[in-house]
Amino acid sequence: MLIPRMIALMFLLSVNLWLLRRTTKMQMLPLLATPTLIKGILPDGLFFVDCAFGFNSQGLAFTLDSDPPAEDEIVAGGIGRNFISRDLLEATSMDDAMNRIKSSEVSVGHSYNLFETSTRRIVNVETASRKRISVYEVGNTPFFHANMYLHLPINQVQDENSISRQKRAAVLTKESKGDFLSLLEDMDDKKYPIYTTGPLLHTLCTALIDLDKQTLSIIEWNPKKGDVSHVCSISPQKSP
């Protein structure tokens, strides 16, 4: 079966351009669990699956990826992280979105990347059980986030895949849109490449959020080739 796995996050911030790049991958594993994907349909006919990224009519967008904590950090009976992700679709502002994340008692870890078109803010929020949370406000420095905690002190799984990708991204140039496209198609590390083509992991698409144009573009397969399959407006919608 195919189980969604969120792998790489990059965004570029400059005077005239705010971009988020996110790679969505699928991991081929034995039948261990059955994931549930919710197809959201907006009033204007746009649709998306809210397991990887989403947006609402308030001009808010988000992407997410798993940060696996160590076993002793997991709290049984907590809220599943994707239920919280779906709740973000109801947020009316960046602050409201962060309050929804902070007020939830999660069982494991997660990383949320929040975007607000009206203020041009981008924040990365790392969460863990017992309502532990860390908020990183993104500024002018490029930021890469694999499946590991970066700023929330916690005992976490030492995943060689994420560690290798984090180290590789740190040495690559991140000054332009082309640089980021090249980074996300990087296959220099043969064992743990950023862009994967199998047999275990496959990069399916990349979501590009542009806060200048207020759009979310979905690029299929290799991001460098720029095969944009969908472009969605994330501009705030006026109430009727």
N, CA, C and O of each residue as an XYZ file, in Angstrom:
960
protein
N       0.845     -1.185      0.000
C       0.000      0.000      0.000
C       0.880      1.234      0.000
O       2.085      1.144      0.237
N       0.294      2.365     -0.260
C       1.017      3.627     -0.245
C       0.588      4.432      0.968
O      -0.600      4.690      1.164
N       1.560      4.828      1.784
C       1.290      5.653      2.952
C       1.934      7.004      2.747
O       3.137      7.069      2.493
N       1.170      8.105      2.849
C       1.763      9.426      2.631
C       2.869      9.705      3.633
O       2.740      9.382      4.814
N       3.956     10.305      3.164
C       5.020     10.732      4.055
C       5.534     12.084      3.590
O       5.950     12.232      2.441
N       5.507     13.072      4.479
C       5.954     14.411      4.148
C       7.440     14.504      4.430
O       7.873     14.243      5.552
N       8.236     14.876      3.419
C       9.672     14.792      3.575
C      10.354     16.146      3.664
O      10.887     16.469      4.725
N      10.369     16.946      2.625
C      11.262     18.106      2.574
C      10.494     19.413      2.543
O       9.455     19.523      1.893
N      11.004     20.380      3.237
C      10.395     21.707      3.249
C      11.461     22.747      2.995
O      12.489     22.766      3.672
N      11.223     23.624      2.011
C      12.135     24.736      1.754
C      11.306     25.944      1.376
O      10.260     25.804      0.741
N      11.744     27.097      1.745
C      11.120     28.291      1.205
C      12.170     29.374      1.064
O      13.182     29.382      1.764
N      11.907     30.287      0.144
C      12.823     31.386     -0.153
C      12.132     32.694      0.194
O      10.996     32.931     -0.216
N      12.804     33.522      0.932
C      12.260     34.818      1.305
C      13.197     35.913      0.828
O      14.367     35.941      1.207
N      12.690     36.813     -0.001
C      13.476     37.957     -0.439
C      12.573     39.181     -0.424
O      11.429     39.105      0.022
N      13.076     40.291     -0.901
C      12.295     41.532     -0.849
C      11.009     41.408     -1.650
O       9.958     41.877     -1.212
N      11.081     40.785     -2.811
C       9.922     40.743     -3.700
C       9.269     39.373     -3.802
O       8.255     39.225     -4.483
N       9.831     38.374     -3.138
C       9.338     37.024     -3.363
C       9.332     36.227     -2.074
O      10.343     36.135     -1.378
N       8.182     35.653     -1.768
C       8.078     34.725     -0.647
C       7.620     33.397     -1.235
O       6.541     33.320     -1.822
N       8.398     32.390     -1.089
C       8.049     31.102     -1.672
C       8.159     30.010     -0.626
O       9.059     30.033      0.213
N       7.253     29.065     -0.678
C       7.426     27.844      0.095
C       7.495     26.692     -0.875
O       6.681     26.585     -1.793
N       8.477     25.824     -0.667
C       8.581     24.631     -1.483
C       8.406     23.433     -0.577
O       9.069     23.327      0.455
N       7.555     22.569     -0.940
C       7.356     21.384     -0.128
C       7.279     20.167     -1.031
O       6.598     20.191     -2.056
N       7.964     19.117     -0.659
C       7.935     17.878     -1.409
C       7.059     16.872     -0.682
O       7.239     16.629      0.511
N       6.117     16.293     -1.399
C       5.279     15.248     -0.844
C       5.741     13.916     -1.407
O       5.882     13.756     -2.619
N       5.972     12.973     -0.527
C       6.453     11.672     -0.967
C       5.502     10.581     -0.495
O       4.733     10.768      0.448
N       5.569      9.461     -1.159
C       4.790      8.311     -0.755
C       5.755      7.191     -0.413
O       6.704      6.929     -1.153
N       5.509      6.531      0.710
C       6.362      5.440      1.142
C       5.634      4.118      0.948
O       4.490      3.965      1.377
N       6.294      3.169      0.305
C       5.704      1.865      0.059
C       6.085      0.947      1.214
O       7.257      0.613      1.385
N       5.091      0.537      2.009
C       5.337     -0.266      3.193
C       4.357     -1.429      3.234
O       3.342     -1.403      2.538
N       4.645     -2.462      4.046
C       3.658     -3.516      4.252
C       2.398     -2.933      4.886
O       2.405     -1.798      5.363
N       1.339     -3.696      4.888
C       0.062     -3.228      5.415
C       0.143     -3.132      6.934
O      -0.076     -4.115      7.640
N       0.458     -1.939      7.426
C       0.581     -1.699      8.861
C      -0.567     -0.849      9.386
O      -0.945     -0.961     10.552
N      -1.113     -0.011      8.539
C      -2.199      0.874      8.958
C      -2.953      1.328      7.725
O      -2.441      1.242      6.609
N      -4.151      1.802      7.922
C      -4.961      2.294      6.813
C      -5.154      3.793      6.964
O      -5.909      4.226      7.834
N      -4.489      4.598      6.138
C      -4.638      6.049      6.260
C      -5.977      6.500      5.701
O      -6.500      5.900      4.763
N      -6.519      7.542      6.270
C      -7.760      8.129      5.790
C      -7.465      9.502      5.207
O      -6.948     10.374      5.906
N      -7.785      9.701      3.952
C      -7.562     10.976      3.289
C      -8.906     11.654      3.044
O      -9.838     11.038      2.526
N      -8.993     12.910      3.416
C     -10.235     13.660      3.257
C     -10.117     14.597      2.067
O      -9.204     15.420      2.010
N     -11.028     14.478      1.125
C     -11.053     15.367     -0.030
C     -11.935     16.563      0.297
O     -13.143     16.418      0.483
N     -11.329     17.745      0.367
C     -12.081     18.956      0.668
C     -12.509     19.651     -0.610
O     -11.686     19.853     -1.502
N     -13.776     20.021     -0.719
C     -14.291     20.731     -1.887
C     -14.737     22.122     -1.444
O     -15.588     22.254     -0.564
N     -14.163     23.154     -2.050
C     -14.499     24.527     -1.714
C     -15.704     24.996     -2.516
O     -16.030     24.389     -3.537
N     -16.379     26.068     -2.079
C     -17.567     26.566     -2.790
C     -17.316     26.901     -4.251
O     -18.224     26.786     -5.075
N     -16.085     27.318     -4.590
C     -15.805     27.671     -5.980
C     -15.371     26.476     -6.814
O     -14.981     26.629     -7.972
N     -15.438     25.277     -6.223
C     -15.131     24.074     -6.973
C     -13.728     23.546     -6.792
O     -13.444     22.420     -7.202
N     -12.834     24.322     -6.189
C     -11.480     23.840     -5.953
C     -11.510     22.723     -4.922
O     -12.344     22.723     -4.016
N     -10.596     21.771     -5.065
C     -10.550     20.673     -4.111
C      -9.105     20.307     -3.824
O      -8.202     20.623     -4.598
N      -8.905     19.647     -2.721
C      -7.576     19.206     -2.326
C      -7.727     18.141     -1.250
O      -8.780     18.013     -0.625
N      -6.660     17.382     -1.044
C      -6.616     16.408      0.037
C      -5.850     17.029      1.191
O      -4.689     17.405      1.031
N      -6.487     17.143      2.357
C      -5.897     17.926      3.441
C      -4.953     17.123      4.325
O      -4.854     17.396      5.522
N      -4.261     16.144      3.767
C      -3.275     15.395      4.535
C      -1.890     16.005      4.386
O      -1.032     15.794      5.243
N      -1.655     16.754      3.321
C      -0.319     17.292      3.055
C      -0.262     18.808      3.154
O       0.658     19.357      3.759
N      -1.233     19.482      2.566
C      -1.257     20.945      2.592
C      -2.685     21.410      2.345
O      -3.510     20.665      1.818
N      -2.964     22.640      2.729
C      -4.318     23.144      2.554
C      -4.370     24.652      2.663
O      -3.368     25.294      2.977
N      -5.549     25.223      2.402
C      -5.764     26.662      2.513
C      -7.249     26.909      2.725
O      -8.072     26.024      2.493
N      -7.589     28.118      3.168
C      -8.997     28.444      3.353
C      -9.322     29.818      2.786
O      -8.456     30.475      2.209
N     -10.559     30.252      2.947
C     -11.015     31.506      2.349
C     -10.552     32.734      3.127
O     -10.812     33.862      2.707
N      -9.865     32.529      4.259
C      -9.368     33.642      5.059
C      -7.966     34.085      4.638
O      -7.382     34.970      5.264
N      -7.425     33.476      3.585
C      -6.081     33.822      3.147
C      -4.996     33.132      3.945
O      -3.860     33.604      3.991
N      -5.338     32.015      4.578
C      -4.376     31.222      5.337
C      -4.057     29.941      4.582
O      -4.938     29.334      3.975
N      -2.802     29.538      4.621
C      -2.380     28.279      4.012
C      -1.458     27.565      4.989
O      -0.864     28.193      5.866
N      -1.344     26.261      4.835
C      -0.453     25.510      5.710
C       0.062     24.265      5.006
O      -0.577     23.735      4.097
N       1.225     23.813      5.441
C       1.752     22.508      5.064
C       2.171     21.827      6.358
O       2.284     22.482      7.394
N       2.399     20.540      6.310
C       2.731     19.808      7.520
C       3.639     18.632      7.222
O       3.651     18.100      6.112
N       4.395     18.237      8.228
C       5.191     17.025      8.129
C       5.389     16.442      9.512
O       5.315     17.150     10.516
N       5.639     15.157      9.554
C       5.762     14.441     10.814
C       7.139     14.627     11.432
O       8.154     14.529     10.741
N       7.174     14.897     12.736
C       8.408     14.897     13.519
C       8.295     13.752     14.522
O       7.608     13.902     15.532
N       8.944     12.618     14.281
C       8.762     11.463     15.165
C       9.504     11.594     16.493
O      10.734     11.642     16.503
N       8.776     11.654     17.621
C       9.426     11.682     18.926
C       9.846     10.277     19.348
O       9.411      9.287     18.758
N      10.690     10.197     20.368
C      11.050      8.894     20.923
C       9.816      8.275     21.576
O       8.854      8.973     21.894
N       9.856      6.970     21.768
C       8.680      6.261     22.275
C       8.226      6.777     23.641
O       7.029      6.823     23.921
N       9.181      7.167     24.491
C       8.800      7.627     25.827
C       8.172      9.020     25.817
O       7.709      9.494     26.854
N       8.153      9.672     24.667
C       7.534     10.994     24.543
C       6.082     10.912     24.078
O       5.375     11.920     24.068
N       5.639      9.726     23.696
C       4.294      9.546     23.157
C       3.286      9.363     24.289
O       3.533      8.613     25.234
N       2.158     10.047     24.188
C       1.093      9.951     25.184
C      -0.116      9.270     24.553
O      -0.687      9.769     23.583
N      -0.498      8.129     25.111
C      -1.649      7.397     24.587
C      -2.933      8.186     24.822
O      -3.094      8.840     25.853
N      -3.831      8.118     23.869
C      -5.125      8.767     24.021
C      -5.158     10.219     23.609
O      -6.181     10.884     23.769
N      -4.046     10.729     23.075
C      -4.018     12.111     22.618
C      -4.730     12.273     21.285
O      -5.182     11.297     20.685
N      -4.825     13.507     20.833
C      -5.494     13.809     19.566
C      -4.565     13.493     18.401
O      -3.386     13.846     18.432
N      -5.086     12.836     17.383
C      -4.313     12.554     16.183
C      -3.949     13.839     15.466
O      -4.773     14.748     15.366
N      -2.731     13.925     14.969
C      -2.229     15.183     14.415
C      -3.023     15.665     13.203
O      -3.154     16.873     13.004
N      -3.551     14.758     12.394
C      -4.279     15.211     11.207
C      -5.663     15.759     11.540
O      -6.243     16.487     10.734
N      -6.205     15.423     12.713
C      -7.446     16.066     13.140
C      -7.179     17.542     13.424
O      -8.009     18.401     13.125
N      -6.015     17.827     14.001
C      -5.635     19.216     14.259
C      -5.407     19.944     12.939
O      -5.784     21.106     12.788
N      -4.789     19.255     11.991
C      -4.539     19.862     10.683
C      -5.842     20.268     10.015
O      -5.929     21.342      9.420
N      -6.853     19.417     10.109
C      -8.141     19.739      9.505
C      -8.798     20.920     10.210
O      -9.507     21.711      9.588
N      -8.555     21.030     11.516
C      -9.123     22.152     12.263
C      -8.536     23.480     11.800
O      -9.179     24.521     11.932
N      -7.319     23.452     11.258
C      -6.695     24.680     10.769
C      -7.476     25.295      9.611
O      -7.371     26.494      9.356
N      -8.254     24.479      8.916
C      -9.056     25.002      7.810
C     -10.117     25.983      8.301
O     -10.642     26.772      7.516
N     -10.436     25.937      9.604
C     -11.436     26.839     10.176
C     -10.814     28.100     10.763
O     -11.540     28.992     11.202
N      -9.488     28.192     10.782
C      -8.817     29.336     11.407
C      -9.107     30.623     10.647
O      -9.188     30.625      9.419
N      -9.262     31.714     11.386
C      -9.570     33.007     10.776
C      -8.357     33.915     10.659
O      -8.416     34.947      9.991
N      -7.252     33.539     11.307
C      -6.034     34.342     11.263
C      -4.850     33.475     11.658
O      -5.025     32.338     12.097
N      -3.640     34.012     11.501
C      -2.447     33.295     11.918
C      -2.498     33.004     13.420
O      -2.196     31.889     13.846
N      -2.878     33.996     14.216
C      -2.942     33.807     15.666
C      -3.977     32.753     16.043
O      -3.753     31.950     16.948
N      -5.104     32.761     15.348
C      -6.135     31.758     15.607
C      -5.612     30.369     15.270
O      -5.866     29.417     16.008
N      -4.889     30.244     14.171
C      -4.322     28.950     13.788
C      -3.356     28.444     14.853
O      -3.392     27.268     15.214
N      -2.491     29.324     15.359
C      -1.533     28.906     16.381
C      -2.234     28.546     17.685
O      -1.800     27.629     18.382
N      -3.305     29.249     18.025
C      -4.061     28.913     19.231
C      -4.709     27.541     19.114
O      -4.771     26.796     20.092
N      -5.191     27.203     17.921
C      -5.789     25.887     17.712
C      -4.746     24.788     17.885
O      -5.044     23.721     18.421
N      -3.531     25.048     17.434
C      -2.453     24.073     17.597
C      -2.047     23.969     19.066
O      -1.872     22.870     19.591
N      -1.898     25.119     19.726
C      -1.428     25.146     21.115
C      -2.427     24.517     22.078
O      -2.027     23.900     23.066
N      -3.709     24.663     21.807
C      -4.734     24.198     22.742
C      -5.035     22.714     22.612
O      -5.839     22.180     23.376
N      -4.410     22.042     21.665
C      -4.702     20.632     21.412
C      -3.698     19.730     22.128
O      -2.496     19.997     22.128
N      -4.202     18.667     22.735
C      -3.361     17.692     23.435
C      -3.015     16.566     22.461
O      -3.756     15.591     22.346
N      -1.887     16.704     21.761
C      -1.502     15.714     20.759
C      -0.850     14.513     21.426
O      -0.379     14.597     22.561
N      -0.827     13.397     20.709
C      -0.208     12.186     21.244
C       1.228     12.025     20.767
O       2.061     11.470     21.484
N       1.526     12.508     19.561
C       2.885     12.389     19.014
C       3.356     13.764     18.542
O       2.860     14.783     19.024
N       4.303     13.805     17.610
C       4.862     15.081     17.179
C       4.460     15.472     15.772
O       4.076     14.635     14.955
N       4.559     16.766     15.509
C       4.213     17.261     14.181
C       4.880     18.607     13.955
O       5.285     19.285     14.899
N       4.985     18.977     12.692
C       5.534     20.274     12.310
C       4.543     20.936     11.366
O       4.174     20.366     10.339
N       4.111     22.149     11.721
C       3.155     22.904     10.920
C       3.841     24.146     10.369
O       4.570     24.833     11.084
N       3.606     24.426      9.110
C       4.126     25.633      8.468
C       2.930     26.481      8.065
O       2.140     26.090      7.205
N       2.803     27.646      8.693
C       1.627     28.491      8.515
C       1.965     29.727      7.697
O       3.043     30.303      7.846
N       1.040     30.131      6.832
C       1.239     31.269      5.930
C       0.005     32.160      5.970
O      -1.122     31.672      5.893
N       0.219     33.457      6.089
C      -0.883     34.412      6.105
C      -0.653     35.448      5.010
O       0.324     36.196      5.054
N      -1.549     35.492      4.031
C      -1.345     36.373      2.880
C      -1.438     37.850      3.256
O      -0.718     38.672      2.690
N      -2.308     38.199      4.196
C      -2.518     39.612      4.528
C      -1.314     40.236      5.220
O      -1.031     41.418      5.024
N      -0.604     39.454      6.026
C       0.563     39.972      6.756
C       1.884     39.487      6.184
O       2.946     39.975      6.571
N       1.827     38.522      5.256
C       3.014     37.920      4.647
C       3.892     37.229      5.686
O       5.112     37.167      5.540
N       3.270     36.721      6.713
C       4.005     35.996      7.755
C       4.119     34.526      7.400
O       3.202     33.937      6.829
N       5.269     33.936      7.750
C       5.487     32.499      7.655
C       6.069     32.047      8.985
O       7.075     32.594      9.437
N       5.448     31.053      9.619
C       5.982     30.510     10.862
C       6.031     28.993     10.777
O       5.205     28.364     10.115
N       7.010     28.422     11.457
C       7.105     26.976     11.614
C       6.797     26.651     13.069
O       7.410     27.205     13.982
N       5.844     25.751     13.277
C       5.422     25.375     14.623
C       5.703     23.892     14.834
O       5.177     23.046     14.111
N       6.531     23.582     15.822
C       6.806     22.192     16.187
C       6.041     21.866     17.460
O       6.031     22.655     18.404
N       5.397     20.697     17.484
C       4.586     20.309     18.632
C       4.991     18.931     19.141
O       5.609     18.137     18.432
N       4.624     18.676     20.387
C       4.845     17.371     21.007
C       3.756     17.157     22.051
O       2.947     18.050     22.303
N       3.738     15.986     22.650
C       2.743     15.673     23.669
C       2.879     16.611     24.871
O       3.870     17.327     25.008
N       1.865     16.590     25.734
C       1.806     17.425     26.944
C       1.881     18.917     26.603
O       2.446     19.718     27.348
N       1.295     19.260     25.459
C       1.141     20.648     25.003
C       2.463     21.405     24.903
O       2.519     22.608     25.159
N       3.518     20.697     24.530
C       4.797     21.364     24.287
C       4.812     21.900     22.865
O       4.397     21.219     21.927
N       5.294     23.126     22.717
C       5.236     23.784     21.417
C       6.380     24.775     21.279
O       6.818     25.379     22.259
N       6.853     24.933     20.064
C       7.881     25.926     19.769
C       7.524     26.596     18.449
O       7.189     25.923     17.474
N       7.597     27.931     18.422
C       7.239     28.703     17.229
C       8.476     29.411     16.696
O       9.146     30.142     17.425
N       8.771     29.190     15.425
C       9.910     29.840     14.771
C       9.380     30.776     13.695
O       8.782     30.332     12.715
N       9.601     32.063     13.879
C       9.165     33.057     12.893
C      10.220     33.153     11.799
O      11.380     33.456     12.075
N       9.823     32.899     10.577
C      10.764     32.865      9.465
C      11.068     34.278      8.989
O      10.155     35.066      8.741
N      12.345     34.595      8.862
C      12.754     35.907      8.385
C      13.444     35.814      7.043
O      12.933     35.176      6.122
N      14.602     36.444      6.921
C      15.309     36.489      5.643
C      16.200     35.278      5.397
O      16.676     35.079      4.279
N      16.431     34.470      6.422
C      17.320     33.322      6.279
C      16.548     32.118      5.753
O      15.538     31.746      6.350
N      16.985     31.492      4.656
C      16.316     30.295      4.134
C      16.256     29.202      5.201
O      17.176     29.061      6.006
N      15.193     28.449      5.202
C      14.907     27.479      6.261
C      14.512     26.147      5.642
O      13.606     26.090      4.811
N      15.185     25.083      6.041
C      14.895     23.732      5.550
C      14.450     22.878      6.727
O      15.068     22.909      7.791
N      13.385     22.121      6.538
C      12.857     21.292      7.619
C      12.541     19.904      7.094
O      11.616     19.730      6.300
N      13.311     18.910      7.538
C      13.017     17.517      7.212
C      12.152     16.948      8.336
O      11.563     17.708      9.105
N      12.070     15.625      8.440
C      11.220     15.008      9.460
C      11.970     14.857     10.777
O      12.255     13.744     11.218
N      12.286     15.990     11.399
C      12.998     15.981     12.676
C      12.806     17.327     13.364
O      12.615     18.349     12.706
N      12.859     17.318     14.698
C      12.738     18.563     15.455
C      13.993     19.401     15.282
O      15.110     18.885     15.318
N      13.795     20.708     15.093
C      14.912     21.635     14.950
C      15.000     22.635     16.097
O      16.102     23.035     16.472
N      13.870     23.048     16.662
C      13.918     24.087     17.693
C      13.107     23.769     18.944
O      13.131     24.560     19.887
N      12.396     22.655     18.997
C      11.713     22.233     20.215
C      12.551     21.159     20.902
O      12.710     20.068     20.355
N      13.093     21.442     22.091
C      13.927     20.455     22.790
C      13.099     19.228     23.169
O      12.149     19.328     23.945
N      13.462     18.086     22.625
C      12.691     16.872     22.868
C      13.548     15.659     22.520
O      14.442     15.736     21.677
N      13.266     14.553     23.176
C      13.925     13.292     22.853
C      13.261     12.729     21.602
O      12.084     12.370     21.636
N      13.998     12.650     20.505
C      13.390     12.255     19.240
C      14.104     11.076     18.595
O      15.234     10.740     18.950
N      13.429     10.465     17.653
C      14.001      9.366     16.877
C      15.158      9.901     16.039
O      15.025     10.935     15.384
N      16.284      9.208     16.056
C      17.443      9.602     15.258
C      17.349      8.934     13.888
O      17.905      7.861     13.656
N      16.638      9.595     13.001
C      16.383      9.051     11.669
C      17.483      9.470     10.702
O      17.647     10.660     10.436
N      18.234      8.519     10.176
C      19.356      8.828      9.288
C      18.897      9.506      8.001
O      19.616     10.333      7.441
N      17.717      9.161      7.541
C      17.193      9.779      6.323
C      17.041     11.287      6.509
O      17.545     12.071      5.704
N      16.349     11.687      7.568
C      16.134     13.113      7.822
C      17.435     13.835      8.127
O      17.657     14.946      7.647
N      18.300     13.210      8.925
C      19.582     13.826      9.278
C      20.419     14.066      8.032
O      21.028     15.126      7.889
N      20.457     13.095      7.133
C      21.244     13.219      5.903
C      20.697     14.318      5.010
O      21.470     15.096      4.451
N      19.380     14.397      4.864
C      18.780     15.431      4.019
C      18.973     16.824      4.607
O      19.186     17.796      3.881
N      18.895     16.905      5.941
C      19.107     18.194      6.594
C      20.536     18.687      6.360
O      20.750     19.868      6.085
N      21.507     17.785      6.468
C      22.910     18.148      6.253
C      23.163     18.516      4.794
O      23.891     19.467      4.508
N      22.571     17.777      3.884
C      22.762     18.049      2.461
C      22.187     19.416      2.092
O      22.825     20.174      1.361
N      21.011     19.736      2.578
C      20.384     21.026      2.272
C      21.207     22.187      2.812
O      21.209     23.271      2.228
N      21.905     21.967      3.922
C      22.674     23.041      4.552
C      23.831     23.517      3.679
O      24.259     24.665      3.802
N      24.346     22.654      2.798
C      25.515     23.021      1.990
C      25.131     23.471      0.584
O      25.997     23.910     -0.173
N      23.867     23.372      0.221
C      23.430     23.770     -1.111
C      23.057     25.251     -1.141
O      22.592     25.806     -0.145
N      23.265     25.876     -2.289
C      22.942     27.292     -2.460
C      21.434     27.505     -2.426
O      20.675     26.750     -3.033
N      21.005     28.551     -1.703
C      19.573     28.842     -1.553
C      19.350     30.346     -1.712
O      18.930     31.020     -0.771
N      19.633     30.864     -2.904
C      19.524     32.304     -3.141
C      18.429     32.676     -4.138
O      18.031     33.839     -4.200
N      17.941     31.730     -4.906
C      16.962     32.040     -5.946
C      15.968     30.897     -6.084
O      16.144     29.824     -5.508
N      14.923     31.151     -6.855
C      13.938     30.106     -7.110
C      14.596     28.905     -7.779
O      14.295     27.761     -7.442
N      15.494     29.165     -8.725
C      16.196     28.078     -9.395
C      17.027     27.246     -8.441
O      17.117     26.026     -8.583
N      17.643     27.917     -7.456
C      18.425     27.188     -6.454
C      17.543     26.218     -5.678
O      17.931     25.080     -5.417
N      16.357     26.682     -5.315
C      15.465     25.834     -4.544
C      14.930     24.672     -5.376
O      14.768     23.562     -4.870
N      14.659     24.930     -6.639
C      14.234     23.844     -7.515
C      15.327     22.793     -7.629
O      15.056     21.593     -7.602
N      16.561     23.255     -7.756
C      17.693     22.334     -7.848
C      17.862     21.548     -6.558
O      18.167     20.356     -6.583
N      17.662     22.225     -5.423
C      17.796     21.546     -4.136
C      16.777     20.417     -4.015
O      17.111     19.312     -3.587
N      15.539     20.701     -4.394
C      14.490     19.710     -4.216
C      14.553     18.580     -5.233
O      13.853     17.578     -5.084
N      15.374     18.723     -6.257
C      15.570     17.611     -7.186
C      16.910     16.924     -6.931
O      17.319     16.053     -7.699
N      17.597     17.314     -5.850
C      18.935     16.805     -5.561
C      18.907     15.305     -5.257
O      18.095     14.828     -4.465
N      19.817     14.581     -5.907
C      19.949     13.136     -5.708
C      21.407     12.760     -5.458
O      21.816     11.633     -5.739
N      22.188     13.700     -4.932
C      23.612     13.462     -4.721
C      23.856     12.333     -3.730
O      24.745     11.507     -3.940
N      23.081     12.289     -2.659
C      23.193     11.205     -1.683
C      22.396     10.014     -2.217
O      21.166     10.052     -2.240
N      23.071      8.987     -2.632
C      22.403      7.851     -3.272
C      21.522      7.074     -2.298
O      20.517      6.487     -2.701
N      21.894      7.069     -1.021
C      21.114      6.313     -0.042
C      19.918      7.112      0.451
O      18.823      6.570      0.599
N      20.128      8.417      0.710
C      19.056      9.268      1.228
C      18.949     10.552      0.401
O      19.250     11.631      0.911
N      18.530     10.458     -0.852
C      18.409     11.661     -1.691
C      17.223     12.515     -1.261
O      16.269     12.009     -0.670
N      17.285     13.797     -1.556
C      16.142     14.674     -1.287
C      15.006     14.354     -2.259
O      13.845     14.256     -1.860
N      15.352     14.190     -3.542
C      14.352     13.785     -4.538
C      14.474     12.281     -4.739
O      15.549     11.785     -5.077
N      13.382     11.554     -4.533
C      13.436     10.096     -4.571
C      12.599      9.525     -5.710
O      11.557     10.070     -6.075
N      13.075      8.425     -6.254
C      12.381      7.749     -7.352
C      12.171      6.267     -7.063
O      11.902      5.494     -7.983
N      12.289      5.860     -5.806
C      12.072      4.477     -5.437
C      13.358      3.784     -5.022
O      14.425      4.397     -5.061
N      13.283      2.514     -4.625
C      12.063      1.690     -4.584
C      11.180      1.913     -3.356
O      10.000      1.562     -3.377
N      11.738      2.498     -2.276
C      10.951      2.671     -1.054
C      10.163      3.971     -1.046
O       8.979      3.977     -0.708
N      10.807      5.069     -1.415
C      10.172      6.382     -1.396
C      10.065      6.955     -2.800
O      10.964      6.785     -3.623
N       8.957      7.636     -3.065
C       8.735      8.269     -4.363
C       8.235      9.697     -4.157
O       7.225      9.906     -3.485
N       8.924     10.668     -4.721
C       8.440     12.043     -4.683
C       7.290     12.177     -5.680
O       7.465     11.914     -6.870
N       6.132     12.581     -5.203
C       4.957     12.688     -6.066
C       4.734     14.098     -6.584
O       4.449     14.293     -7.765
N       4.862     15.075     -5.709
C       4.596     16.445     -6.134
C       5.249     17.432     -5.182
O       5.687     17.072     -4.089
N       5.306     18.673     -5.617
C       5.833     19.767     -4.808
C       4.796     20.874     -4.777
O       4.256     21.248     -5.819
N       4.512     21.405     -3.590
C       3.589     22.534     -3.456
C       4.396     23.813     -3.331
O       5.290     23.916     -2.490
N       4.080     24.777     -4.163
C       4.765     26.068     -4.177
C       3.779     27.154     -3.758
O       2.813     27.421     -4.473
N       4.015     27.779     -2.612
C       3.152     28.852     -2.126
C       3.844     30.184     -2.354
O       4.931     30.427     -1.830
N       3.215     31.040     -3.134
C       3.767     32.346     -3.481
C       2.892     33.416     -2.826
O       1.747     33.615     -3.231
N       3.429     34.104     -1.816
C       2.650     35.106     -1.102
C       2.541     36.423     -1.849
O       1.712     37.262     -1.496
N       3.363     36.624     -2.879
C       3.205     37.805     -3.727
C       2.008     37.623     -4.655
O       1.138     38.490     -4.737
N       1.972     36.504     -5.341
C       0.873     36.208     -6.259
C      -0.343     35.647     -5.531
O      -1.431     35.572     -6.101
N      -0.160     35.257     -4.285
C      -1.203     34.640     -3.475
C      -1.779     33.410     -4.180
O      -2.984     33.292     -4.404
N      -0.871     32.514     -4.515
C      -1.246     31.275     -5.195
C      -0.554     30.078     -4.557
O       0.494     30.210     -3.925
N      -1.153     28.925     -4.734
C      -0.551     27.644     -4.385
C      -0.499     26.817     -5.658
O      -1.536     26.478     -6.228
N       0.708     26.491     -6.103
C       0.892     25.713     -7.331
C       1.372     24.314     -6.979
O       2.213     24.136     -6.097
N       0.834     23.335     -7.668
C       1.234     21.947     -7.460
C       2.043     21.492     -8.666
O       1.547     21.475     -9.793
N       3.288     21.124     -8.415
C       4.197     20.669     -9.467
C       4.330     19.161     -9.361
O       4.735     18.646     -8.319
N       3.997     18.457    -10.416
C       4.057     17.003    -10.394
C       5.476     16.504    -10.609
O       6.238     17.048    -11.408
N       5.808     15.440     -9.865
C       7.075     14.745    -10.010
C       8.268     15.679     -9.854
O       8.313     16.445     -8.891
N       9.229     15.644    -10.760
C      10.470     16.402    -10.591
C      10.205     17.908    -10.608
O       9.719     18.428    -11.612
N      10.514     18.627     -9.507
C      10.192     20.062     -9.445
C      10.969     20.911    -10.435
O      10.479     21.964    -10.842
N      12.174     20.490    -10.841
C      12.990     21.297    -11.747
C      12.352     21.404    -13.137
O      12.553     22.391    -13.844
N      11.589     20.389    -13.518
C      10.956     20.403    -14.833
C       9.752     21.347    -14.876
O       9.288     21.732    -15.949
N       9.259     21.709    -13.699
C       8.214     22.726    -13.634
C       6.894     22.343    -14.260
O       6.230     23.199    -14.846
N       6.481     21.074    -14.157
C       5.209     20.635    -14.715
C       4.096     20.961    -13.722
O       3.726     20.128    -12.895
N       3.565     22.188    -13.814
C       2.534     22.649    -12.888
C       1.183     22.082    -13.315
O       0.697     22.368    -14.410
N       0.584     21.279    -12.445
C      -0.696     20.655    -12.783
C      -1.887     21.475    -12.310
O      -2.943     21.455    -12.942
N      -1.725     22.200    -11.195
C      -2.821     23.006    -10.667
C      -2.276     24.296    -10.058
O      -1.201     24.302     -9.459
N      -3.019     25.377    -10.215
C      -2.713     26.645     -9.552
C      -3.983     27.111     -8.850
O      -5.008     27.332     -9.495
N      -3.917     27.260     -7.529
C      -5.079     27.659     -6.738
C      -4.839     29.029     -6.115
O      -3.739     29.313     -5.642
N      -5.846     29.865     -6.112
C      -5.750     31.163     -5.451
C      -5.920     30.979     -3.946
O      -6.825     30.277     -3.497
N      -5.041     31.619     -3.171
C      -5.175     31.581     -1.716
C      -5.476     32.981     -1.176
O      -5.259     33.258      0.003
N      -5.974     33.850     -2.040
C      -6.347     35.201     -1.625
C      -7.560     35.148     -0.701
O      -8.423     34.286     -0.872
N      -7.641     36.050      0.271
C      -8.832     36.087      1.130
C     -10.083     36.334      0.295
O     -10.083     37.171     -0.607
N     -11.140     35.604      0.601
C     -12.390     35.744     -0.137
C     -13.357     36.638      0.632
O     -13.533     36.472      1.839
N     -13.977     37.576     -0.060
C     -14.939     38.463      0.578
C     -16.229     37.713      0.873
O     -16.682     36.883      0.085
N     -16.803     38.023      2.015
C     -18.072     37.399      2.387
C     -19.186     37.922      1.493
O     -19.196     39.106      1.156
N     -20.127     37.061      1.100
C     -21.226     37.502      0.231
C     -22.142     38.482      0.946
O     -23.117     38.953      0.363
